[in-house]
Amino acid sequence: MTPDLLVALVVFAFVSSITPGPNNLMLMASGANFGLRRTVPHMLGVCLGFVFMVSLVGAGLVQVFDLVPFSYLALKGGSVVYLLWLAWKIAHAGPAKGAEAGGRPMTFLQAAAFQWVNPKAWAMALTAITAYAPDRSLLAVAIVALVFGAVNLPSVTSWAMLGQQMARVLTSPARLAIFNWTMAGLLVLSLYPVIWPH
């Protein structure tokens, strides 16, 4: 991989990782509802789960969609249903002190598995492999995966920290409910490009 291509990959990884999407919105909601420490497994699951996903996509998983076009449509439909369910869970999440009664943060494995039904993660992985590892060589795929791992963790951490800072403002049940419903609404809105692609 040439230095210019590597710089372009880092920029793409940063922009796609830091911008709002299902992962970042859920991490902000988790940071606000459960605090940064309890959100760490969720953050690590997002980061390492996506690295694993990119690696498998680069190893040839993308060819499944070419061979069985219906599989991509099925994945899209399942993703939409699952994200709607997650939006409902976020809308009804309780405050950190009453987290046992109102919900709990996503675990490492849940967050890692979520990447497989996250439309933004699929778009990022497919674009990254197609644009930055077109030959699908082991080295090129490994570089793409490692760059995303290095860039993604600080990006998702910033969203969880933002949520934790917002918890200082969300001191009343009414404010927290408004925040959670807003996050749930934004998560649903993030499905717009999936449901109605350009």
Buried (B, 14 or more C-beta within 10 A) or exposed (E): BEEEBBEBBBEBBBEBBBEBBBBBBBBBBBBBBBBBEBBBBBBBBBBBBBBBBBBBBBEEBBEEBEEEEEEBEEBBEEBBEBBBEBBEBBBEBBBBEEBEEBBBBBEBEEBBBBBBBBBBBBBBBBEBBEEBBEEBEEEBBBBBBEBBBBBBBEBBBBBBBBBBEBBEEBEEEEEBBEBBBBBBBBBBEBBEEBEEEE
